[in-house]
Amino acid sequence: MRDSGSSTNDLPHPRKIQFGLQGAQPYFALCASCLVERQQVVAGNGAEIYRQACADCHGKDGEGKVGQYPALRDAVAATAPDPINAVRMVLYGGFAAATAHNPQPYSMPPFVQQLNPGEIAAVTNYVRETFGGQRSQLTAADVEAMHGIVLD
């Protein structure tokens, strides 16, 4: 948690995004020199990227397709204060576990080779804001920081 008496110079580097809760609102911890970077407009249009890359499976309103593709509306990755799971799902894709009741689960393809970090930030912001009710201001730099395996 952020100490209300700390200055922005005491905060960690922005490539290591910290999330906490101040009241019920998530916040980003940023160093003062990177506030301008945080405010830059993300390249691309998240709604258009969603329409072209995601809506066929997840539906134009994020409702999904029962038994085939999960809904994004109110999904944990869309509603969680920390966007890392949503970003990594877009980057690397994923699939549900096979079970006796679902022997051939749906899968999501990775978009790491089709979308650049700015486009991934834009579509993730769109999904989190539109279907998850989360204010989301990811940048290309945030996506790059979440890319790969983090060993801290």
Backbone as a ProteinNet text record, in pm:
[ID]
protein_1_A
[PRIMARY]
MRDSGSSTNDLPHPRKIQFGLQGAQPYFALCASCLVERQQVVAGNGAEIYRQACADCHGKDGEGKVGQYPALRDAVAATAPDPINAVRMVLYGGFAAATAHNPQPYSMPPFVQQLNPGEIAAVTNYVRETFGGQRSQLTAADVEAMHGIVLD
[TERTIARY]
83.5	0	87.9	41.5	115.5	94.2	204.4	198.4	158.3	53.9	5.3	106.9	209	310.8	428.3	431.4	546.8	535.7	650.2	651.3	661.9	633.5	641.6	784.8	884.9	1024.1	1058.5	980.7	1004.9	942.6	863.2	790.8	879.4	847.2	928.1	919	1009	1014.6	883.5	834.1	704.2	700.7	812.9	812.5	770.2	778.2	729.8	604.7	495.8	370.3	326	292.3	240.2	93.7	18.1	-122.6	-154.6	-239.4	-288.3	-428.6	-487.6	-620.7	-618	-667.4	-681.5	-831.2	-894.3	-1040	-1076.7	-1160	-1196.3	-1136.3	-1052.2	-999.5	-854.7	-822.4	-683	-603.5	-474	-390.3	-259.3	-194.8	-64.1	38.7	150.3	258.8	361.8	383.6	473.5	575.8	693.4	792.2	753.6	794.6	753.6	798.1	914.2	964.7	885.5	801.4	728.5	580.7	536.9	395.6	352	439.8	405.8	385.7	474.6	460.5	327.4	283.7	158.3	41.1	52.5	-58.7	-66.3	34.5	31.8	-86.4	-143.6	-255.6	-202.3	-271.5	-231.7	-260	-163.2	-178.9	-291.1	-368.3	-473.5	-605.4	-706.7	-841	-884.8	-897.1	-931.1	-1061.5	-1162.6	-1292.1	-1280	-1206.5	-1189.2	-1105.8	-1001.3	-920.2	-1006.7	-1088	-1178.5	-1272.9	-1331.2	-1425.3	-1359.4	-1235.7	-1166.8	-1107.6	-1056.4	-980.1	-1053.1	-1153.6	-1211.8	-1360.8	-1435.1	-1581.5	-1638.2	-1569.6	-1622.3	-1643.2	-1554.5	-1566.4	-1637.1	-1594.4	-1643.9	-1772	-1814.8	-1937.6	-1916.5	-1998.4	-1980.8	-2005.1	-2083.7	-2111.9	-2041.8	-1942.3	-1866.6	-1942.6	-2051.8	-2136.8	-2084.6	-1986.9	-1933	-2033.4	-2000.8	-2090.6	-2094.3	-2209.8	-2225.2	-2172.2	-2086.6	-2030.7	-1913.3	-1881.7	-1770.8	-1667.1	-1711.3	-1618.6	-1668.9	-1579.8	-1624.8	-1666.1	-1759	-1799.3	-1686.4	-1669	-1572.9	-1642.4	-1770.8	-1846	-1842	-1789.6	-1776.5	-1680.5	-1597	-1495.3	-1388.7	-1328	-1227.9	-1114.7	-1065.1	-954.8	-995.6	-1123.3	-1171.4	-1200.8	-1235.4	-1276.1	-1166.6	-1061.4	-955.5	-883.8	-843.8	-769.6	-635.4	-571.7	-443.2	-468.4	-422.6	-452.2	-361.5	-267.9	-168	-228.9	-330.9	-391.8	-459.5	-526.7	-590.6	-485.6	-378.9	-272	-209.8	-179.2	-114.4	-206.5	-337.4	-430.2	-427.5	-422.7	-415.6	-280.4	-173.5	-40.6	-27.7	-59.6	-24.8	-142.8	-265	-380	-397.3	-477.1	-497.7	-609.5	-629.6	-738.9	-783.6	-910.3	-966.3	-917.6	-919.6	-879.3	-983.3	-936.1	-1026.5	-1083	-1211.7	-1278.7	-1371.5	-1429.2	-1523.3	-1643.7	-1686.6	-1801.6	-1762.7	-1634.2	-1585.4	-1454.8	-1463.2	-1341.6	-1263.8	-1328.3	-1260.1	-1289.5	-1219.4	-1249.4	-1207.6	-1268.9	-1233.1	-1087.1	-1032	-897.5	-895.5	-803.3	-786.5	-647.9	-636.6	-504.3	-422.7	-290.9	-206.7	-206.5	-197.7	-192.9	-57.4	39.6	170.7	240	211.8	275.4	187.7	64.4	-27.1	-52.5	-44	-69	56.6	83.8	199.1	159.2	255.9	223.4	120.4	123.2	24.6	-115.5	-127.3	-257.3	-309.1	-218.1	-257.2	-304.3	-234.5	-277.9	-415.2	-435.8	-562.9	-679.3	-663.1	-773.6	-797.4	-691.1	-707.6	-778.5	-739.9	-810	-958.4	-987.5	-1126.2	-1205	-1149.8	-1218.6	-1240.1	-1136.7	-1148.6	-1248.6	-1247.6	-1340	-1482.5	-1498.9	-1631.8	-1700.7	-1627.3	-1688.5	-1658.9	-1559.9	-1523	-1542.6	-1577.7	-1599	-1473.7	-1356.2	-1229.4	-1170.7	-1135.8	-1062.2	-927.3	-888.8	-766.5	-690.4	-565.2	-482.6	-348.1	-350.8	-226.9	-163	-31.5	43.4	122.6	182.4	268.4	381.8	435.9	544.7	497.5	374.1	319.6	311.5	263.4	251.3	389.3	485.9	621.9	677	643.4	691.5	626.7	506.8	434.9	464.2	537.5	569.5	679	662.4	765.4	745.4	844.2	841	916.6	851.5	912.8	970.9	1099.5	1166.6	1218.4	1141	1182.4	1218.4
-118	0	124.2	224.6	348.5	429.9	480.1	569	706.4	764	892.2	1003.4	983.1	1085.5	1070.8	968.1	948.1	1035.2	1068.4	1146.2	1051.3	1103.9	1018.5	973.9	1045	1004.9	879	846.7	727.6	602.4	618.3	505.1	422.4	293.8	206.7	244.3	188.7	213.9	170.9	244.1	212.9	80.4	24.8	-104	-214.5	-185.9	-278.8	-216	-232.2	-170.8	-231.7	-147.7	-194.4	-160	-249	-222.9	-235	-152	-157.6	-103.4	-100.5	-43.8	75	182.4	303.5	327.4	294.3	287.6	165.1	181	68.6	83.4	185.3	211.8	163.5	89.2	50.7	173.8	171.4	281.4	225.8	303.4	269.1	348.4	286.3	356.7	391.9	519.3	563.6	661.7	659.7	762.2	890.8	1004.2	1133.3	1152.5	1101.7	1122.3	1046.1	951.5	869.8	904.3	1007.6	1042.5	1082.8	1150.5	1189.7	1065.7	965.2	840.8	775.3	773.1	710.6	780	911.3	987.1	981.6	923.3	916	830.7	869.6	794.9	663.1	556	425.2	417.1	363.9	349.9	251.7	283	191.4	220.3	160.8	178	44.1	35.9	-89.4	-149.4	-66.4	-117.1	-179.9	-117	-170.3	-298.6	-301.3	-423.1	-535.5	-506.3	-606.3	-659.2	-569.4	-609.2	-704.2	-673.7	-752.9	-882.6	-881.7	-996.1	-1080.3	-1025.5	-1093.1	-1123.5	-1037.4	-1044.2	-1171.4	-1230.6	-1353.4	-1461.8	-1469.9	-1571.3	-1517.2	-1402.3	-1350.6	-1268.2	-1242.5	-1168	-1018.3	-947.4	-801.2	-732.4	-795.8	-738.5	-813.5	-897.1	-969.9	-1084.2	-1128.3	-1232.8	-1374.5	-1392.3	-1525.2	-1612.8	-1741.4	-1840.5	-1959.2	-1982.4	-2087	-2220.7	-2283	-2412.1	-2406.9	-2287.5	-2275.4	-2172.6	-2048.7	-1940.2	-1864.4	-1834.2	-1768.5	-1623.4	-1581.3	-1440.9	-1358.1	-1238.4	-1145	-1051	-1030.9	-943.8	-1004.4	-927.6	-966.4	-1083.1	-1115.6	-1219.9	-1171.1	-1262	-1226	-1143.5	-1182.9	-1108.6	-965.8	-944.6	-810.2	-726.1	-789.5	-714.8	-701.6	-780.6	-777.7	-642.8	-593.8	-467.5	-473.4	-589.5	-607	-660.5	-591.3	-632.2	-741.5	-794.2	-883.9	-1009.8	-1068.7	-1188.9	-1158.3	-1046.7	-1008.1	-986.2	-916.2	-890.9	-1021.8	-1108.8	-1235.4	-1327.2	-1321.5	-1399.7	-1350.6	-1219.2	-1165.6	-1201.8	-1187	-1219.4	-1366.5	-1455.8	-1597	-1691	-1640.6	-1727.3	-1817.8	-1920.3	-2013.5	-2109.6	-2203.5	-2297.7	-2348.9	-2387.7	-2443.4	-2587	-2635.6	-2773.9	-2870.5	-2980.9	-3085.6	-3160.6	-3184	-3258.5	-3361.6	-3449.2	-3548.3	-3479.8	-3365.8	-3294.1	-3200.9	-3174.8	-3085.5	-3142.8	-3254.2	-3321.6	-3244	-3151.5	-3070.4	-2922.7	-2867.4	-2729.1	-2629.1	-2511.8	-2402	-2362.4	-2295	-2239.4	-2100.6	-2020.4	-1886.3	-1879.2	-1831.5	-1823.6	-1709	-1720.6	-1609.3	-1498	-1375.2	-1261.1	-1190.2	-1250.1	-1188	-1161.1	-1241.5	-1222.3	-1145.1	-1114.7	-1045.3	-900.7	-871.8	-736.7	-682.8	-554.8	-494.1	-456.4	-422.8	-391.3	-279.2	-179	-71	-120.2	-209.4	-265.2	-357.8	-434.4	-521	-436.3	-326.9	-235.8	-178.5	-136.6	-75.2	-172.8	-295.4	-391.2	-437.1	-450.6	-488.5	-376.8	-252.3	-139.7	-141.8	-164.3	-168.1	-278.7	-398.7	-511.6	-484.7	-437.8	-414.3	-302.9	-197.8	-86.9	-120	-182.5	-208.4	-326	-433.6	-556.1	-582.2	-511.6	-537.1	-420.7	-304.4	-188	-137.3	-172.3	-128	-13.9	93.1	199.2	139.3	148.9	83.7	177.2	204.3	296.1	232.7	108.2	40.6	108.7	108.3	159.2	44.2	69.6	-30.2	-69.8	25.1	-4.7	-98.7	-83.1	-173.6	-315.8	-329.2	-461.7	-523.6	-445.4	-497.5	-545.5	-475.7	-515.7	-645.1	-674.6	-795.5	-912.6	-886.4	-987.3	-1079.6	-1206.8	-1303.1	-1348.4	-1418.8	-1470.9	-1373.4	-1328	-1233.2	-1308.9	-1292.5	-1357.8	-1249.8	-1219.2	-1119	-1186.7
0	0	0	-65.7	-74.9	50.8	104.8	220.1	168.2	223.2	173	189.8	272.5	290.4	196.4	113.4	25.7	-98.2	-154.2	-277	-395.2	-516.4	-634.8	-660.6	-608.9	-628	-549.3	-447.6	-366.3	-425.6	-532.5	-587.6	-679.7	-698.4	-782.8	-929.3	-1007.4	-1150	-1215.6	-1317.2	-1376.2	-1449.6	-1488.4	-1555.8	-1459.6	-1330.1	-1228.7	-1170.5	-1240.7	-1200.5	-1068.8	-974.2	-846.4	-840.4	-786.3	-768.7	-621.8	-577.9	-442.1	-443.1	-330.5	-323.1	-230	-280.2	-201.4	-198.6	-90.4	-90	-172	-271.5	-357.9	-496.6	-516.8	-649.4	-663	-770.2	-793.2	-835.2	-812.5	-857.5	-910.4	-994.7	-1046.1	-966	-933.8	-867.1	-974.1	-997.9	-1104.3	-1052.2	-1111.8	-1077.3	-1150.8	-1097.7	-1151.7	-1296.4	-1333.5	-1469	-1574	-1532.5	-1628.7	-1636.4	-1566.8	-1570.9	-1710.9	-1786.9	-1922.7	-2008.4	-1992.7	-2068.4	-2038.5	-1914.7	-1873.3	-1941.1	-1964.1	-2018	-2169.6	-2236.6	-2381.8	-2427.6	-2536.7	-2592	-2647.4	-2617.9	-2666.8	-2816.2	-2890.2	-3034.4	-3064.8	-3164.5	-3206.8	-3139.2	-3193.5	-3141.9	-3084.8	-2954.1	-2888.4	-2936.3	-2960.3	-3005.6	-3144.3	-3232.2	-3368.1	-3366.1	-3285	-3272.9	-3217.8	-3116.7	-3060.8	-3168.7	-3245	-3349.1	-3449	-3487.6	-3589.5	-3535.2	-3413	-3362.4	-3258.4	-3192.7	-3076	-3086.9	-3154.9	-3152.1	-3214.2	-3311.5	-3372.4	-3266.8	-3171.3	-3065.6	-2941.4	-2893.4	-2766.1	-2780.2	-2903.8	-2927.1	-2924.4	-3000	-3008.6	-2875.5	-2787.6	-2656.3	-2543.6	-2578.7	-2477	-2413.4	-2477.7	-2418.7	-2440.9	-2532.6	-2559.6	-2631.9	-2641.3	-2701.9	-2607.5	-2547.9	-2446	-2498.6	-2417.8	-2452.4	-2548.9	-2601.6	-2696	-2651.6	-2632.6	-2602.1	-2479.8	-2386.5	-2263	-2285.5	-2202.8	-2202	-2141.4	-2190.9	-2132	-2034.5	-2053.7	-1963.3	-1823.4	-1728.7	-1588.2	-1564.8	-1663.4	-1645.2	-1547.2	-1473.9	-1373	-1434.2	-1550.3	-1612.6	-1647.8	-1675.7	-1709.9	-1586.5	-1475.3	-1356.1	-1251.2	-1261.1	-1159.8	-1158.9	-1041.4	-1034.7	-1109.1	-1109.9	-1177.7	-1318.4	-1423	-1560.4	-1616.4	-1539.4	-1595.8	-1657.1	-1597.4	-1655.5	-1788.8	-1797.7	-1924	-2032.1	-1998.7	-2096	-2142.1	-2048.7	-2085.1	-2164.3	-2140.5	-2223.3	-2367.1	-2385.6	-2521.5	-2583.9	-2508.8	-2560.9	-2599.3	-2506.9	-2522	-2544.7	-2537.5	-2552.8	-2432.9	-2448.5	-2338.3	-2370.5	-2281.9	-2298.8	-2163.8	-2159.2	-2035.9	-2020.5	-1900	-1874.2	-1931.3	-1986.4	-2034.8	-1914.4	-1916.1	-1809.8	-1873.7	-1792.7	-1844.2	-1910.1	-1855	-1910.1	-2024.4	-2038.4	-2143.7	-2199.9	-2275	-2320.6	-2426.9	-2496	-2596.6	-2568.6	-2470.6	-2431.5	-2539.6	-2530.8	-2620.3	-2598.9	-2695.1	-2677.3	-2739.1	-2693	-2747.7	-2808.4	-2931.9	-2994.5	-2934.9	-2940.3	-2896.7	-3001.7	-2955.7	-3046.7	-3042.5	-2973.9	-2957.1	-3091.3	-3192.2	-3323.2	-3420.4	-3381.9	-3471.9	-3431.9	-3302.6	-3252.9	-3186.6	-3206.4	-3139	-2996.1	-2910.2	-2770.2	-2753.6	-2838.3	-2830.6	-2862.1	-2959.7	-2994.9	-2884.3	-2823.7	-2712.4	-2594.5	-2567.4	-2460.3	-2492	-2617.1	-2655.7	-2641.9	-2691.2	-2684.8	-2540.6	-2462.8	-2322	-2245.2	-2269.9	-2206.6	-2243.4	-2370.2	-2416.2	-2344.8	-2339.9	-2275.9	-2128.1	-2058.6	-1914.3	-1884	-1964.6	-1939.8	-1981.8	-2097.8	-2152.9	-2085.9	-2060.3	-2009	-1862	-1807.3	-1668.6	-1574.1	-1629	-1544	-1475.7	-1528.2	-1469.7	-1552	-1487.9	-1555.6	-1592.3	-1718.2	-1763.9	-1856	-1820.5	-1898.2	-1931.7	-1973.4	-2010.6	-2130.3	-2133.9	-2247.9	-2308.8	-2423.4	-2487.1	-2392.8	-2318.9	-2224.4	-2113.6	-2068.4	-1967	-2022.4	-2145.4	-2207.4	-2223.9	-2266.5	-2281.9	-2148	-2040.1	-1906.6	-1859.3	-1906.7	-1867.6	-1960.9	-2067.2	-2167.2	-2114.5	-2134.5	-2091.9	-1948.6	-1899.3	-1764.1	-1673.9	-1569.3	-1476.7	-1358.8	-1336.7	-1224	-1130.6	-1030	-929.7	-801.5
[MASK]
++++++++++++++++++++++++++++++++++++++++++++++++++++++++++++++++++++++++++++++++++++++++++++++++++++++++++++++++++++++++++++++++++++++++++++++++++++++++

